Amino acid sequence: MQRLAQPAPAAARGLSDGGRLPGREGPPRDAAVLVPLVHRADGLTLLLTQRSADLPDHPGQIALPGGRVEPGDANRAATALREAAEETGLPADRVSILGELASYETVTGYRVTPIVGWVEPPFALTPDPVEVADVFEVPLAFVLDPTHQQRHSRMQGALRREFWAIPYRDRYIWGATAAMLVILDRTLRT
């Protein structure tokens, strides 16, 4: 909590995707995601979702639960808790907010604020089948191990795009989600 209360370290800032996709120009739209740290008897885990393949943005990708800031949201933490409840059914009363990380700008035009939350079991999840194909947990120690944080790239036409990836078993955590987890790691290590 002490590290989350301090200003973001330089190593955790400016880790954007590196430019916008065509047609996504303009000011970024504000969003927030929950970085849900689940307190398990055998160690902390991170709750993640796999987005539905039918969604227009980031279909099928591994994601932190979250979404666009709505006018009625009191703050970014309220957005993250609301979205996590809508997407996964995670009850807000099982989450204690620990702090926030440096924001992250996506290629799709969102400025995302990651909100770190401590999740205390027991809880039951009811994923929204329209938005979420799967909900699963990854050991936090795995995610925070720098040897698992990799730089990958893809060609988009003549443009080479680099991004963060944290492959875990048969899951490919990459892009914005992986970058926000790198931000978490760098924040906690500083």
C-alpha positions as CSV (number, residue, x, y, z in Angstrom):
1,M,0.0,0.0,0.0
2,Q,2.9,2.4,0.7
3,R,4.3,2.0,-2.8
4,L,0.9,2.5,-4.3
5,A,0.4,5.7,-2.3
6,Q,3.6,7.2,-3.7
7,P,3.9,8.8,-7.2
8,A,4.5,6.3,-9.9
9,P,8.1,5.5,-10.4
10,A,9.6,6.6,-13.8
11,A,10.0,3.0,-14.8
12,A,6.3,2.5,-14.5
13,R,5.2,5.5,-16.6
14,G,4.8,6.0,-20.3
15,L,4.5,2.4,-21.2
16,S,1.8,3.0,-23.9
17,D,1.1,0.8,-26.9
18,G,2.9,3.3,-29.1
19,G,0.3,5.0,-31.2
20,R,-3.3,4.7,-32.2
21,L,-4.9,2.4,-34.6
22,P,-6.3,4.2,-37.8
23,G,-9.6,5.8,-37.0
24,R,-9.0,6.0,-33.3
25,E,-7.4,9.5,-33.3
26,G,-8.6,12.2,-30.9
27,P,-8.5,12.7,-27.2
28,P,-8.4,9.4,-25.2
29,R,-11.5,8.2,-23.5
30,D,-11.1,7.5,-19.7
31,A,-11.4,4.0,-18.5
32,A,-10.4,2.0,-15.4
33,V,-9.7,-1.7,-14.7
34,L,-9.5,-3.6,-11.5
35,V,-6.2,-5.4,-10.7
36,P,-7.8,-8.0,-8.4
37,L,-5.3,-9.6,-6.1
38,V,-7.0,-12.7,-4.6
39,H,-5.9,-13.8,-1.1
40,R,-5.6,-17.6,-1.4
41,A,-4.2,-19.9,1.2
42,D,-1.3,-21.0,-1.0
43,G,-0.5,-17.4,-2.2
44,L,-1.8,-14.4,-3.9
45,T,-3.4,-14.8,-7.4
46,L,-4.5,-12.4,-10.0
47,L,-8.1,-12.7,-11.4
48,L,-8.2,-12.3,-15.2
49,T,-10.9,-12.6,-17.8
50,Q,-10.8,-13.8,-21.4
51,R,-12.9,-11.4,-23.5
52,S,-15.6,-12.8,-25.7
53,A,-14.6,-13.4,-29.3
54,D,-17.6,-11.3,-30.4
55,L,-16.5,-8.0,-28.8
56,P,-15.5,-5.1,-31.2
57,D,-12.4,-4.1,-29.2
58,H,-9.8,-6.7,-28.2
59,P,-11.9,-9.8,-28.9
60,G,-10.7,-13.0,-27.3
61,Q,-7.9,-11.3,-25.4
62,I,-6.9,-11.8,-21.8
63,A,-8.0,-8.8,-19.8
64,L,-8.3,-7.2,-16.4
65,P,-12.0,-6.5,-15.6
66,G,-12.9,-2.9,-16.4
67,G,-14.2,-0.5,-18.9
68,R,-15.2,3.1,-19.7
69,V,-15.8,5.7,-17.0
70,E,-19.5,6.6,-16.8
71,P,-20.8,10.0,-15.7
72,G,-22.3,8.5,-12.4
73,D,-19.0,7.0,-11.3
74,A,-17.6,8.8,-8.2
75,N,-14.0,8.0,-9.2
76,R,-11.8,5.5,-11.1
77,A,-12.1,3.0,-8.3
78,A,-15.9,3.1,-8.6
79,T,-15.6,2.5,-12.3
80,A,-13.3,-0.5,-11.8
81,L,-15.5,-2.0,-9.1
82,R,-18.7,-1.4,-11.2
83,E,-17.2,-2.9,-14.3
84,A,-15.7,-5.9,-12.4
85,A,-19.2,-6.7,-11.0
86,E,-20.8,-6.3,-14.4
87,E,-18.3,-8.5,-16.2
88,T,-17.5,-11.2,-13.6
89,G,-20.1,-10.8,-10.8
90,L,-17.3,-10.1,-8.3
91,P,-19.1,-8.4,-5.4
92,A,-17.6,-5.0,-4.5
93,D,-17.9,-5.8,-0.8
94,R,-15.2,-8.5,-1.2
95,V,-12.7,-5.9,-2.6
96,S,-10.6,-3.5,-0.6
97,I,-9.0,-0.8,-2.8
98,L,-5.2,-0.6,-2.2
99,G,-4.4,2.2,-4.6
100,E,-3.9,3.0,-8.3
101,L,-1.1,2.6,-10.8
102,A,0.2,4.9,-13.6
103,S,-2.3,5.2,-16.4
104,Y,-1.9,3.4,-19.7
105,E,-3.0,4.5,-23.2
106,T,-4.2,1.8,-25.5
107,V,-4.1,1.7,-29.3
108,T,-7.9,1.8,-29.3
109,G,-7.9,5.3,-27.7
110,Y,-8.5,4.7,-24.0
111,R,-6.6,6.1,-21.1
112,V,-6.8,3.3,-18.5
113,T,-6.3,3.7,-14.8
114,P,-5.5,0.4,-13.2
115,I,-7.0,0.1,-9.7
116,V,-5.3,-2.4,-7.4
117,G,-7.8,-4.3,-5.1
118,W,-7.4,-6.9,-2.5
119,V,-10.0,-9.6,-2.9
120,E,-11.0,-11.7,0.1
121,P,-12.6,-15.1,-0.5
122,P,-15.1,-16.6,-0.5
123,F,-16.9,-15.1,-3.4
124,A,-19.0,-16.5,-6.3
125,L,-18.6,-15.3,-9.9
126,T,-21.2,-15.0,-12.5
127,P,-19.5,-13.9,-15.7
128,D,-21.5,-11.9,-18.3
129,P,-21.6,-14.3,-21.3
130,V,-21.8,-11.4,-23.7
131,E,-18.5,-9.9,-22.6
132,V,-16.6,-12.7,-20.9
133,A,-15.7,-16.1,-22.3
134,D,-13.8,-17.2,-19.2
135,V,-12.5,-16.1,-15.8
136,F,-9.4,-17.6,-14.3
137,E,-6.6,-17.0,-11.8
138,V,-2.8,-16.8,-12.3
139,P,-0.3,-16.9,-9.4
140,L,0.8,-13.3,-8.7
141,A,4.4,-14.5,-8.2
142,F,4.4,-15.8,-11.8
143,V,3.2,-12.4,-13.2
144,L,5.7,-10.4,-11.1
145,D,8.7,-12.5,-12.2
146,P,10.6,-10.4,-14.7
147,T,11.8,-13.5,-16.5
148,H,8.1,-14.0,-17.6
149,Q,7.7,-10.4,-18.8
150,Q,8.7,-10.5,-22.5
151,R,8.8,-8.1,-25.4
152,H,7.1,-9.5,-28.5
153,S,6.3,-7.9,-31.8
154,R,3.9,-8.2,-34.8
155,M,3.9,-6.6,-38.2
156,Q,0.9,-4.5,-39.2
157,G,1.5,-3.9,-42.8
158,A,4.9,-2.3,-43.0
159,L,4.8,-1.2,-39.3
160,R,6.4,-3.3,-36.6
161,R,4.5,-3.0,-33.3
162,E,6.2,-4.1,-30.1
163,F,4.2,-5.0,-27.0
164,W,4.5,-6.7,-23.6
165,A,3.5,-10.4,-23.2
166,I,3.4,-12.7,-20.2
167,P,2.6,-16.2,-21.5
168,Y,1.1,-18.5,-18.8
169,R,0.5,-22.1,-19.6
170,D,-2.0,-22.1,-22.5
171,R,-2.9,-18.4,-21.9
172,Y,-1.3,-15.6,-23.9
173,I,-1.5,-12.4,-21.7
174,W,-0.3,-9.6,-23.9
175,G,-0.7,-6.0,-25.0
176,A,-2.4,-3.6,-22.6
177,T,-3.1,-6.2,-19.9
178,A,0.5,-7.4,-19.9
179,A,1.8,-3.8,-19.9
180,M,-0.4,-2.9,-16.9
181,L,1.0,-6.0,-15.0
182,V,4.5,-4.8,-15.8
183,I,3.5,-1.4,-14.4
184,L,2.3,-3.2,-11.2
185,D,5.6,-5.0,-11.0
186,R,7.7,-1.9,-11.5
187,T,5.6,0.0,-9.0
188,L,6.0,-2.6,-6.3
189,R,9.7,-3.1,-6.9
190,T,10.7,0.6,-6.7
